[in-house]
Amino acid sequence: MKAGRRLGGILILLTAVFAFQAQAQDPQPESGSGWEDKQSVTGSRFMVAAANPHAVRAGYDVLKRGGTALDAAVAVQMVLNLVEPQSSGIGGGAFLLYWDAVNKQLHTIDGRETAPAAATPERFLEPDGTKMKFSKAVVGGQSVGVPGTLRLLEHAHKRFGKTPWPSLFEPAITLAEKGFRVSPRLSASIANARRRGLDKFSATRDYFFDAAGAPRPVGYVLKNVAFAATLRTIAAEGADVFYSGDIARDIVVAVAATSLLTNNITLADLRNYRAKGRPPVCTGYRNYQVCGMGPPTSGGLTVGQILGMLAHYDLREMGWNAEFVHLFAETAKLAYADRGLYMADSDFVEVPVRGLLDPEYLKSRTERIDRNRSMGKAKPGDPPKKQTLRLAPSNNPDRPGTSHIVIRDSYGNALSMTTTIESGFGSRVMVRGFLLNNELTDFDRQPKRDGRLVANRVEGGKRPRSSMSPTIVFKDGAPYLLIGSPGGSRIINYVAKSILAILDWGMDPQDALEIGHFAHRNGKALELESGTAATAFADMLGAKGHTIATRDMNSGLHVILIKNGTLTGAADPRREGIARGE
């Protein structure tokens, strides 16, 4: 590990050892693979960065053969489903930002999972009216939403693909049949998830554990013939076979057989699923335009709010220090307060998108910030054009079982896609070699609070709120930075902080990913990443009134910077990902 974990061009003097308070907050369901120092990768024609070398190789090969960024994303996602099954796959959902270089247009496509049509707001209430515990709600068919990833990819491929659909599945099929060596991260994740129900259902247990019940060890050659067969069928017949054929029937049967509840996914729910184009959510920041995905994810709006508030401070002059972390935490609290009250699926809730990003509103929010003292827990603001229905704030944190992909092709097309099955290993229900998501637990399990409805309550056909923050930053009308991360409700902090490091401080992308994390979600504590230079600020931040928690912060950031004709790719040192291009 490099001293200070690669602080790049920012000078920081660390001269003392600090004692700090540790607090456990919603432990992460995926194990990290340990810190691995990495170098930025450069190219001029194309670049791909993703969470596993096998997946990156598949995407690289597609790009080298002349495929588009979207073609490569299909190949990358299918391999990720195989080698990183705890994080994403065809049993989950995704959000995609795609820059069409020919038409100079940004498309944002929503492949988020939906609740079954028969689901009700009371879905996760116990008979006495109390909220069902997450540990009970998550394991089994009751948590499964209608998957969206495959429909999204097919929808986008028809518009932006160039390589034939069937050939994009070949790398994953070959690897599934021949087998791949279990990585340290996958092995640790299996062992860690055992106590959270990964071995409850026979199909999942037989795949991830041996006959004696031991987790698959590092280096074990794991084959998935069932998944290979599933991919062959989808490659030949398209996504319709997943949403209305034999695969759909098997999904419905598996969900019903493992569910604690009724009103689960039906064949009609699968048949009626559609990926949706949504308006991009863009915010001006300095000389850049920062664009993300709008509701049902809160990512684009909340990242935009944080940057919009911090634009009122000279961060370049300030540098990376306790004063900056304090300001970042205070703006994050204000943004998360608005997130909790106003943000949900905009097909069901009137989300005041323009009001939340209104420059005058954001400027007024900064007036609550004292540069010397924590405000404590922030309250939601009063943005213009807010909905008239009075709502109660949500306090449901989404879990970090997710992956992120960034790709830029030789034609100038670019994408940023965050893909997930929600918690690590999703619902733990496996069908035909792939896991099903647990996205319904991303809804608030308590539909009312103090007599008022919660915006992110369960409703039939609704898409649960997310924190996924796929982002493309534009400069002079062209993509400049592609970025995103897994990490549950901390994603917003990870992405915003890394954007600032690159835009304000001019940091090399790899250096920007390797500076220590800090995060505030308007909860009890300001979190600092253990084992990094971020913890050096603990005493100074504590003196400003912050409650400090140090913890592992297992992000999975991937970045491509497009500057002066050079593509610079970077992969998070906390996971197994790489960047590759030429």
N, C-alpha and C positions, 0 to 999 in steps of 0.2 A: 504493500500500500504506500503510495507516495505521500510525503509529508503534507498535511493539510488537505489531502486528496485533491490535488491538481487545482490550485487556486488561480491558475492562468496569470493574467497581467495585473491582478489586484494584489496590492501589497498589504499583507496582514501580519502583524507581529503577535505571536502567541507566546506569552512569557509566564503564564501562570496555569496552575491546575485548578479546575473549578469543581466544587461539589455541587451536585444537582439532584433534584427530586425526580424519581422515576414513578410513572403511573402507567398501569395497564389499561389500554383503551381499545376495545374491539380488536383483539389479536388477529393478525393477518392469516387468512386460511391457506395461503401459498407460501412455501418456503423459498427463501432466496438461495442463490447458488454460490454465495460468497462474493466478496469484492474482487474484481479482476480489472487491473489497469488496462486501458485500451487507448489506441491512437485514432484520431480522425482519419478517415479514408477520403481520398480525392479522386475525381474523375471529371470528364468533360462531356461524355455522351449520355450516360445513364447511371442511376444509383438506386439501390434498395437497402433498407434497413428494417430488420424484424427480429423477433425474439428467439430464434433458433437457427443455427448454421444450416441445417438441412433445408429449412424453409427459404432462407436467403438464397441458397444455391439454386433452388427451383425457380425463384423469381428472376435471378440473374440470368439463368439459361434462357428463359422466355424473352427477356429484354435483349439479349445478345442475338437471338434469332429474329429480331425485328418486331417483337410484340409490343403492345402498348402497356402503359402503367396499369390499366385495368386488367389486361390479360395476366400480367405478372401477379397482381393481387389475388386472382382466383387460384393460381398455383400455390402461392405462399399460404393462403388460408387453408387449403386442403392439407398441406403438409403440417401446418401448425396444429390442426385438429388431431393429427396422428401423434406428433412428438411432444406437444404441449397440451394434452387433452383437458387438463385442469383449468385452462384459461379461456379457450374459445373453440368454436367449431360450428358445424351445420345444425347442431341442436340449440344454437343460441341466436344472438342478434348483433347488429353492428350499425354504426353511423359512418357515412362516407362523404368526404369532400373530394370533388374531382374537378381539376382545372382542364378544360378543353382548349388546347392551345390554338387550334384552327379558328374556332369561333370566339376565342378570348372570353370565355364564360365560365363562371364558377357554378358548379352544381352541388347541392347538398341533398343526400338521399338517406331517408330514414328506414332502416331495416330493423327497428326495435321490435321486440316481441310484444304480443298483445294478450290481454286477459281473455279467457273463454267468454263467449257471448252471455253465458248464464251466470257468470261470476257476479257477486254482490259486494257492497262495501263491508259487510259483516263477515267476509270470508275467513278472516284470521282472528275472530273473536271467540273466546271460550264461552261455554253455556252461561257462565255468570257475568258475561259482558266484558271481562278483562282481556287484554291483548295477549294472544298466543305468543309464547316465547319463540324467539328466532330459531333456536335449536330444534324445536318441534316442527315449526312451519317449513323449514328448509328441506328436510330429507323426505323425498317422496313426491308422487305425482301432483299433490295439491299445490306445489310451488311452481309448476311448469307453465310457462307462457307459450303461445304459438310461436315457433322459431321463425326468424326473419332473414338470417344471414344468406341463405342460399337464394332466396327470391331476390334479395338486393343485388347479389352478384350477377345473377342471370339478367335481371332488369338492366343493370349498368353495362354488362357485356354486350347486350344487343345494341346499345348506343355507342359504346366507346371501344369495343373489342375489335381485334383484327385477326388474332390467332383462333383457329377453330376450337370451339368449346370442348370437345372430347379430349383433345391433346393436352389441355391444361390440367387434367386429372391424372395424367400418366405418372408424374413423379411421385405423388402420394400413393397411387396404387402399387407401383413397384416397391416402394419402401415398406408399405404395409405387408406385402406378400413376402418379401425377403427378410424383413425385420430390421429394427434399428436398436442401437445400444441405449439402454436407459441412462439418462443423464443424471448428474448429481441433484439437480433441481427437481426433476420429476420423481426420483426415488425418495427424496426428503419430503416432497409434497404428499406422496402416497402415505408414507409413514405418519406424517403429521395429521392427515385427514382421517386416519383409521378411527380415532376416538370420536370423530364427528360423523360417523355413519357411512363411511366409504365402503365398508364390508357388509352392509345390511342386506343388499340385494344380490342374488346369485350371479347374474351376468357380470355385474361390476366387480364383485368379489373374485370371480374366477379369472378376470383379466388382470387385475392389479395386484393380486396376491397369489402365492403358491398354495399347494394342497395343504400345507401345514399352517397357513394363515400368515406367512411372513411377506412383507412388502417386496415387490420386485427390486432387486439390488442394483446398484450402479454397475453398468456394463452388461447387464442381462440383455440378451437379444429378444426383444419383444415383437411378436408378429400380431397382426390384426387382419386375419383373412376375412372376417365378417365385414369390416369397414371397407376393405378392398372391393368386395362384391357390391356393397352399397354404392361406392363411387363409380364402379363400372356401369351400374344401372342409371345413375344420374347423368353420367357422361354421355351415354347413348340416348337417353330419353328426355333429358332436360329436367328442370326443377319440378315440372308438373307431377312427375312420378313420386316426388317427396311429399307434395301437398295434396294429392288425390289418389295415389295408387297404393300398392301393397305396403310401402314404407309408411304412408300416412296411417293405414290401419294398424300397423304394429305400434306406432307411436301412441295412438288412442288406447290400445289394449294395455300397453306398459304403464301409461299414466294411471288408468283406472285401477290396475292391479296393485299399484304401490301407493295410492292416495288415501289419506285419512279423511278426505272430504268428498262431497259430490260436486256437481256443476263444473266438471273438468273439461279439458279439450275434447272437442268432437270432430268428426270428419268434416262437418260444415265449417268449423272454425279454421281448419287447415286450408280447405278449399277456397275460402274467402279472403285469405291473407293477401295483402298487397304491400309492396315497398312504396314509399311515398316521397316524392320530391318536396322539399321544404325551402322556404326562402332562407338564404344565408343570413347569419347575424354578424354584422361587421361594425367595428369600432375604430375610429381614428386614434392613432397613438404616435406622437411625434410626427415624423414624416412617413409613417407606415399606415396601412390599413390591415387590421387584424380580424380575420374572418373565421367563424366557427359555425357549429351546428346549433340551430334553435331548438325549442321545445319539440319533443318531450325530454331532451336532455337539458340540464341546467348549465352545461359546460360552457357553451359559447357566450351566454349571457353573463355568467358569473366571472369568467375570465375577463370579459369585456368591461364589467364594472370595476374590477380590481385595477386594470390598466387605466381605465378612464379616470379613476380617482388619483392614482399615482402619477398621472401626467402633470399634476399640479405641483410636483416636487422635482428638484434638480437631482435626480438619482445618479447621474454621471459624476457630478461633483461630490456627492455624498459617499459613493463607494459602497462596498459590501462590509457592513459593520452593524453593531447593535442598534444604531439609530435607524438604519434601513430596515432591519428585521422588525423593529417595533412598528414602523409605518406600514410595512407590508401586512403584518398581523392585524392592525387596526382596520385597514381597508378590507382585508379578507373577512373580518367579522361582520362588517357592514354589508358586504355582498352576500355572505351566507345567510344573514338575517332576512334579506329580501328573497333569497332563494327559497328558504323554508316556507315563506308565506305565499309567494306569488307563482312559483314555477311548477308546472305539471304539464300533462299532455294538452296542447293548445286546441285539440279537437273537442275537448271536454271542458276546459277551463279557459276563461278569457285572460290570457297572460299579457300584461302590459309591456310588451317587448320594447317598443319605442320609448316609452316612459322610463323604463329601467336603465336605458342607455343614453337618455337625454343629457347632454353636457351640463346644462344648468342644474339638473337634479343631482348629478354626480358631484359637481362642485359644491352644492349645498351639503351633501353628505360628508365631505371632507371637513366641514366646519365643526363636526362632532369630534374630530381627532385632536387630542392634546399630544404634542410631540414629546412630552416628558412623562406622561402617565397613561396607563391602560384605562380604557373606558369601561372595562368589565364586559359583561355580556351585552352585545349590541341589540337594538330593537329594529324591526323593519322600518323602512322609510315610507314616504307618501308620494310615490312617483306620479307624474301626470298620466292620464289615460288609464288609470288602474281600474280593475273591475269593480262593479258596484256591490257585488255579493260579498258580505263580510266573511272572511275565512279565518281558520285557526292555523297557526304555524305547524309545520311538520318537523318531527325530530328523528326521522328514519334515515340512518346512514346506509348507503349502498356499499356492498362488500367488494374487495379487490380481487376478483377472479377474471382477469381481462388481459388483452394483448393489444399492441399497437404496431401499425405498419405504415411506413412512408416510402414512396416510390416516385422517381422522376424518370421518364423514358427519353429516348433519343429524338422524339418528335416535339418535345417540350411540354407534353402532358404531365400532370403531377397529381398525386393523391395523398391524402392523409386519412387513414381509416382506423377507428377503434372498434374492436370486436370482442365479444364477451359471452360467457355463460353464467355470469354474475359471481356467486361465491365459488371458491375453489372446488372443482369437480361438480359444480351445479347442483342439481337435485339428487345426484348419485344414481340416477336411473339411466341405464344404458340400453340402447336399442340398436340392433344391427351394427354394433361396433362403435357407436358414438354416444356421447353423453347428452342428456337433455338439461336445459337450463333450470334455474330456480328464480327467474326474473320476477315472479309475482311477489316475492318478498322484498322487492325494491319499492313496492307500494307501501304507504303507511298502513300498518296493521290496525291502527286505531283510527276509524273513519271520522270521528268527531272528538273535539276537545273543547271543554267549557261550553258545550251546547252549539258550537259552530263546526261546520264541515271543514275537513282538511282537503286542500286542493289535490293532493297526491293519494287520494283514497282509491281503493279498488272499484272499478266499474267495468261492466261487460264491454269488450272490444277496446278498452283503453290501453295505452302504452305507459308503463311505469316511468317515473322520472329517473333520470340518470345523471351522473357527473362526468360522463365521457366527454372529452374535450379535443376531438380532432381539430387541428387548426392549420390554416395557411395564412401566412403573413405576406402582404403584397407591398412592393415598392415600385413606384412609377408604373403602376398598372400591371405588373408581372409578379409571379410567385417569387418570393425571396427566401422564405423559411417554411418548411414543412415540419410539424411537430405534434406530438401527442404522447400519452402514457396510460398504462393501467394504474390502479391504486385506489379504487373505490372513491369515496367522497374526498380523498386527498388529491385526486387527479388535478383538480382545479388549481391547487397550490403548486403542485409540481410543474405544471405547464406554464402558469403565469410567471413563476420565479425564473424558469429557464429562458422564456422569451425576453424577460428584462435583462438577464445576464448577457444575452447575445446582442440585443438591440441597443441597450444603454451603455454597456461596458465593452462592447466589441469583442467578447470572449470567443475563442475557438469553440465550436460546438461541443467537442469532447470535454473540454474544461468546464463548460457550462453545465454539463450533466454530472460532473464529478464534484462540484462544490456541495457542501453539506445541505441537506434539506431543512426547511422549517415550514410549519403549517399551522394555521388556525382555522377551525371550522365553526367558530362561535360557540364552542363548548366550554369545558372547564379549563383547558390548558393550551398553552402555546407549546407545540411539539418541536423538539430539536432532534436531528438525526444523531443517534449515538455513534461514537467512534469517528466523528468528523469534526472539522474546525467550527462547525455551527455551535457546538456545545460551549465554545469559549465565551459566548455571549450570555451564558445562563445567568450569571450574577448581575450583570448590567441590566438585563431584561427583567429579572426579578425585582430589582430596585425600582423599576418603572411600574410595578404592580402586577406583572404577569405571573401566573402560576405556570411553572415550567415542568414539562414532562420530556424525558429523553427516551428514545425508543428506536428500534429498527424501522426504517421507512423504505419499504421494498418497492420502489418505483420501477418502471420499465420504459423509460423515455427513449424515443428514437427520433432522430433529427436529420434533415437534409437542408443545408444552407446553399443557396444559389446566388453566387456573387461573382461578378466580373468574369463570367463564362466558366467558372469552376464550381463543381458540385462537391460539397464537403459533407460527408455522412458521419454520423456518430451513433453509438449504441450504449445504453445504460450499463455502467460497470457492475451494477447490483444484480444483473441477470445474465443469461447466456447468449444474448443477441449479438449480432455483428452487423456492420454495414459493408456493402461490396458494390463496386461499380467500375466503370472504365471510361 
